[in-house]
Amino acid sequence: MPEAGGIERRAVIVSATELRELLRSDRTLVVVNVVRDNSEGGAGIITAPQSITLSINDFQSSGGGTEGNRPLPDLDAFGRTLNDLKVSADAHIVVYSSDSPLLAARAWFTLRWAGRSVRYLDGGSSAWASSRKPISTNDSMPVPPSTASTTLADAEGALRAASAGRLLDARGSSSFRAGHIPGSISAPATDLLDDNGFLLPDRELREYFHQFGIERGGTVVSYCGGGVAASHNALALAAVGISSAVYVASWSGWSADPERPVSTDIHHTPRNPDQR
C-alpha cells in the first residue's frame, strides 16, 4: 500500500479507502471507469449512486496530421456529453480504469482541462477490490486545491521545453530509441508506477524527477505517442506540486511534419528497458 502523501497528492489522487468514505458522504460524487472499448456499455466495477463507464474515445476526437492521433475533444461537445450523462458542473469526479491506469490519467487530464473537479483513483480497480471499508463514519476531509497547473503545449512549446531540459518523453524506451524530439528526456510513464499499479510515493517521485534536474518552478512539458501516457506524467508531476503541460499531438503529430527534426540520441534509460 502506498504512502498517503501530502497536500498536493490529495488534490489530484484519491485512495480506495477514501473513495469508500466519499461514497457515503459526497452526494455530488461521480465515479467514471475509462475503458478501451465501451461498445457494450455498463456501470463499471465500482458500484456507486452515479457510476458510469466511458471509452477512451470520449476523451479525444478524430485526429490526423500535425494534430496527432488523439487530439482533445471539442470542448462544447465534451460538455454536452457530460450533461447527457447527468454529470453536473459541480460534480466531484473520480476516474479509474479497469483496462489501464494510463487511460484513467488521460481522462483526468481532459476533465481538468475542461474545468471539472476530478481526482484519479490510485491503484485503480485492483486497489478498490482489495480495500477495506473505512473505520470512520465522519465526512472526509476537504480536498485541497492543487497549486500545480496542468496546461497545454504546442510544438513550439515542446521545443522550448527541450532546449531548457524540461521535455519528457513518456513512451517506452524502444519507441524513444527509434526517434524522439531533439533534447527530450526518456521518462516512461510506467516508471512512475510500482509493481502493483500504484503511483510511486511522493519521495520517490521527487527523486525520479530530480535526476533530470526537474524541481518546482517553471513548467515541464510531457509528450508520448498520442497524449495518453503523457497525461500520466502530468498527473505524477501534479502529485508533487510541479506544474506541467501536455503536448497532446505528441510524437504522432510531431513526426507528421517532415520539416521537424528527429533525434535518436539517448538521454535516459528507463529502469526496465523492455517497457513499451
Secondary structure, DSSP 8 states (H G I E B T S, - for coil): ------HHHHHHEE-HHHHHHHHHH-TTEEEEEEES--TT----SS--TTEEEEEGGGG-----GGG-SS----HHHHHHHHHHTT--TT-EEEEE-SS-HHHHHHHHHHHHHTT-EEEEETTHHHHHHH----S--S---------S-EEE--HHHHHHHHHTT-EEE-S-HHHHHH-B-TT-EE--GGGGB-TTS-B--HHHHHHHHHTTT--SSS-EEEE-SSSSHHHHHHHHHHHTT--EEE-TTHHHHHTTSTTS--B---S---SSTT--
